[in-house]
Every structure is written in C-alpha cells, then in structure tokens.
C-alpha cells in the first residue's frame, strides 16, 4: 500500500496557539535571565520550563500562555503540583519551590466536592497557605486528579507541614501579562542592562536582528510572532 501523502494546510495558521505558547515561555525565561542575581543560574527545560538555582534553593517555573480558565483539576495545574513533589523528592538537599505562571484566570470548579463553598479552590489555596482549617481542603486534594504519589506525599504531612512545605511552596500566578507586554518589559530591561555596561540604546535595539531568517514555514511563523510582539 502506498503511504498516504500528508494534506497541505495553511502553515501560517497551523498550531498557531502552540507557537504563541512557546513564544510566551521564551519571554518569561528571557526576563528571568535578565533579573538573575550574582551566583544564580537559570536552566532551561531541565526541571521545568525553566528553573533558577541559587545556593541551596531551587525554584521551578512552569509557564503557560493560555486563555481558558484554570481550576485545581486543570491539566496544567495538576502537572505543576505533581512536578513540585517530583522535584522535591529528587532534590532533598534543596529548598524547592514552584511557580506556575499563566495568562489564564482562575475559574470556579463545576462540582461542589472540588471546592469549599463557592470559592475557587486555587483562591482557597492562597488563603489556607496563611491560616485556616485544612480538613476540607485535604479532602479536595484527595478527590482531585493529582497523582497517587502526590497524594501519598500530602497524606504524610501534618497540618503545619502541609501549610509550610506544600501550600506555601507552590505559587499560582494567574492572569499574568501576555507576551505583548512582556516584550516591552524585555526591551526595556535589555536597554537598561546595555547602558549599564557602557553601551548605547541603539545597541539594545539590535536585539531584533537575533531572530534568524529561515525558509522553513514553521520557523517563519515563530519569527513572525516574535517580531510582531517585539514591535
């Protein structure tokens, strides 16, 4: 049987949402790099989308340029929480924390058993990280889509440990600025760093030339998205 020929689609639209998601990750990582302090290191796609290591601390960062609202059972949220437990288990000598950054806003869970009252669980998470009874929240976590390994980790913590070593260590930055605003911040930050090193603003403006030309349609699409955001 002759292999079927892949259909030709509109490459300018193909997987455009995924590409914008990658662009958003690039901007967040680039901004984090410009803000690194002395003796800090940034690793890309090693632990998370990127991770910052300083002395005995490891901060993993998951970046999502998405639009749909997120809940405790959203795929990306579950993946981040599970990843935190994995990072902690693999790096017992480091103070591990995780930040989940997304352009999506927090949404309310549809089923009542997945929240306390009418409050979205991710908002309840923020409140209980400070104080409050954790009994009902534990039940929500047990009934969530978290992995069994994560649930076992949670069950092994007393209330003080759950608050200090779990809830306070995972941060959900929802409703974050989109890539257009990040591009402006990056331009400003790069200009600041260049002038601080004795350069001039015109040198910082040359950053756009860092995006190579390519005959690959997908690469052109990525470059087009980047150039549009940077402009």
Phi, psi and omega per residue, in radians:
X1 nan 2.305 3.138
X2 -1.305 2.244 3.139
X3 -1.012 2.437 3.139
X4 -1.226 2.489 3.104
X5 -1.439 2.294 -3.134
X6 -1.076 2.343 3.131
X7 -1.142 2.585 3.127
X8 -1.638 2.107 3.132
X9 -1.922 -2.996 3.100
X10 -1.468 1.733 -3.049
X11 -1.129 -0.362 3.139
X12 -1.284 -0.306 -3.137
X13 -1.938 -0.254 -3.049
X14 -1.080 2.131 3.101
X15 0.932 0.606 -3.066
X16 -1.112 -0.604 3.135
X17 -1.152 -0.676 3.105
X18 -1.122 -0.720 -3.138
X19 -1.110 -0.726 3.105
X20 -1.119 -0.577 3.078
X21 -1.123 -0.721 3.101
X22 -1.134 -0.714 3.120
X23 -1.055 -0.746 -3.140
X24 -1.077 -0.728 3.099
X25 -1.082 -0.713 3.139
X26 -1.061 -0.792 -3.127
X27 -1.126 -0.753 -3.134
X28 -1.108 -0.732 3.137
X29 -1.170 -0.720 3.138
X30 -1.110 -0.736 3.104
X31 -1.108 -0.719 3.114
X32 -1.084 -0.667 3.126
X33 -1.108 -0.729 -3.121
X34 -1.203 -0.296 -3.090
X35 -1.803 0.100 -3.127
X36 -1.106 2.387 3.063
X37 -1.556 2.973 -3.134
X38 -1.051 2.427 3.135
X39 1.208 0.346 3.025
X40 -1.884 2.612 -3.109
X41 -2.270 2.500 3.112
X42 -1.999 2.223 3.130
X43 -2.017 2.249 3.132
X44 -1.671 2.338 3.057
X45 0.882 0.675 3.059
X46 -1.845 -1.061 3.078
X47 -1.702 -0.840 3.139
X48 -2.319 -2.745 3.040
X49 -0.998 -0.705 2.897
X50 -2.741 2.795 -3.122
X51 -2.423 2.466 3.101
X52 -1.931 2.210 -3.134
X53 -2.039 2.231 3.098
X54 -2.479 2.092 -3.129
X55 0.909 -1.985 -3.093
X56 -1.834 0.387 -3.093
X57 -2.074 2.473 3.083
X58 -2.251 2.065 3.091
X59 -1.979 1.921 3.077
X60 -1.513 2.521 -3.130
X61 -2.267 2.149 3.019
X62 -1.791 2.283 -3.070
X63 -2.119 2.223 -3.133
X64 -2.334 2.050 3.050
X65 -1.652 1.368 -3.059
X66 -2.120 3.017 -3.081
X67 -2.115 -0.553 -3.108
X68 -1.176 2.545 3.122
X69 -1.076 2.655 -3.103
X70 -2.048 2.560 3.105
X71 -2.274 -3.135 3.138
X72 -1.069 -0.430 -3.112
X73 -1.803 0.168 3.066
X74 -1.158 2.506 -3.062
X75 -0.951 -0.801 -3.104
X76 -1.175 -0.660 3.130
X77 -1.157 -0.813 3.117
X78 -1.020 -0.772 -3.120
X79 -1.082 -0.689 -3.135
X80 -1.183 -0.772 -3.135
X81 -1.124 -0.785 3.095
X82 -1.070 -0.659 -3.130
X83 -1.148 -0.646 3.105
X84 -1.031 -0.813 -3.138
X85 -1.102 -0.690 3.112
X86 -1.105 -0.794 3.132
X87 -1.070 -0.739 -3.126
X88 -1.114 -0.759 -3.132
X89 -1.173 -0.574 -3.112
X90 -1.458 -0.297 -3.101
X91 -2.280 1.126 -3.049
X92 -1.127 -0.344 -3.113
X93 -1.610 0.012 -3.122
X94 -1.968 2.610 3.035
X95 -1.440 1.737 -2.999
X96 -1.626 2.352 3.003
X97 -2.422 2.846 -3.127
X98 -2.437 2.403 3.114
X99 -2.101 2.174 3.104
X100 -1.834 1.939 -3.102
X101 -1.853 2.192 3.139
X102 -2.561 2.569 3.067
X103 -1.362 -0.184 3.107
X104 -1.267 2.640 3.064
X105 -1.645 2.799 3.102
X106 -1.263 2.356 3.112
X107 -2.053 2.832 3.134
X108 -1.544 2.365 3.109
X109 -1.081 2.473 -3.107
X110 -1.230 -0.742 -3.091
X111 -1.553 2.378 -3.090
X112 -1.090 -0.535 -3.109
X113 -1.247 -0.148 -3.139
X114 -1.757 0.161 3.116
X115 -2.652 2.920 3.076
X116 -1.820 1.941 -3.066
X117 1.144 -2.408 3.137
X118 -1.735 0.109 -3.084
X119 -1.515 2.237 3.059
X120 -0.953 2.444 -3.036
X121 -1.108 -0.570 3.130
X122 -1.189 -0.466 3.050
X123 -1.342 -0.716 3.067
X124 -1.035 -0.658 3.110
X125 -0.965 -0.821 -3.122
X126 -1.061 -0.737 -3.093
X127 -1.204 -0.780 -3.095
X128 -1.267 -0.292 3.054
X129 -1.151 -0.374 3.129
X130 -1.651 -0.876 -3.119
X131 -2.949 2.933 3.084
X132 2.122 2.846 3.129
X133 -1.275 2.356 -3.038
X134 -1.802 0.013 -3.038
X135 -1.029 -0.932 -3.123
X136 -1.146 -0.613 -3.124
X137 -1.191 -0.652 3.071
X138 -1.025 -0.725 -3.132
X139 -1.101 -0.679 3.116
X140 -1.103 -0.768 -3.133
X141 -1.121 -0.678 3.127
X142 -1.131 -0.634 -3.118
X143 -1.546 0.045 -3.122
X144 -1.436 -3.075 -3.136
X145 -1.615 0.245 3.090
X146 -1.059 2.670 -3.131
X147 -1.166 2.767 3.111
X148 -1.076 -0.597 3.124
X149 -1.111 -0.717 3.113
X150 -1.182 -0.726 3.130
X151 -1.118 -0.666 3.088
X152 -1.116 -0.680 3.107
X153 -1.078 -0.797 -3.136
X154 -1.098 -0.773 -3.114
X155 -1.133 -0.390 3.138
X156 -1.484 0.004 -3.122
X157 -1.833 2.392 2.980
X158 -1.356 3.098 -3.035
X159 -1.071 -0.704 3.137
X160 -1.140 -0.759 3.130
X161 -1.164 -0.681 3.132
X162 -1.055 -0.701 -3.134
X163 -1.287 -0.823 -3.031
X164 -1.379 -0.640 -3.011
X165 -1.807 -0.051 -3.132
X166 -2.283 -1.143 -3.065
X167 -1.076 -0.719 -3.117
X168 -1.362 -0.240 -3.087
X169 -1.603 -0.203 -3.138
X170 -2.056 2.152 -3.085
X171 -2.059 2.274 3.108
X172 -1.862 1.861 3.106
X173 -1.695 1.513 -3.092
X174 -1.673 2.666 -3.085
X175 1.263 0.535 -3.126
X176 -1.214 2.791 3.120
X177 -1.058 2.512 3.140
X178 -1.415 3.100 -2.988
X179 -1.127 -0.454 3.120
X180 -1.086 -0.745 3.131
X181 -1.287 -0.632 3.102
X182 -1.101 -0.650 3.132
X183 -1.066 -0.721 3.117
X184 -1.152 -0.729 3.104
X185 -1.086 -0.708 -3.133
X186 -1.150 -0.765 3.091
X187 -0.994 -0.798 -3.118
X188 -1.143 -0.743 -3.110
X189 -1.166 -0.738 3.131
X190 -1.114 -0.746 3.108
X191 -1.045 -0.724 3.130
X192 -1.093 -0.761 -3.125
X193 -1.188 -0.694 -3.135
X194 -1.105 -0.835 -3.127
X195 -1.171 -0.564 3.110
X196 -1.125 -0.528 3.134
X197 -1.555 0.112 3.095
X198 1.700 0.098 3.127
X199 -1.524 -3.001 3.133
X200 -2.155 2.853 -3.070
X201 -1.060 -0.553 -3.118
X202 -1.104 -0.499 3.103
X203 -1.236 -0.676 3.101
X204 -1.130 -0.595 -3.132
X205 -1.139 -0.356 -3.121
X206 -1.276 -0.061 -3.117
X207 -1.027 -0.515 -3.132
X208 -1.121 -0.452 -3.134
X209 -1.288 -0.095 3.126
X210 -1.288 -0.261 -3.137
X211 -1.513 1.907 -3.048
X212 -1.234 2.729 3.053
X213 -1.457 2.708 -3.123
X214 -2.733 2.609 3.077
X215 -1.545 -0.075 3.131
X216 -1.305 2.132 -3.101
X217 -0.971 -0.728 -3.107
X218 -1.187 -0.708 3.123
X219 -1.116 -0.713 3.101
X220 -1.047 -0.668 3.131
X221 -1.126 -0.763 3.100
X222 -1.059 -0.824 -3.126
X223 -1.103 -0.635 3.127
X224 -1.121 -0.751 3.105
X225 -1.097 -0.796 3.124
X226 -1.072 -0.823 -3.108
X227 -1.095 -0.688 3.134
X228 -1.105 -0.771 -3.123
X229 -1.173 -0.733 -3.102
X230 -1.175 -0.540 -3.126
X231 -1.295 nan nan
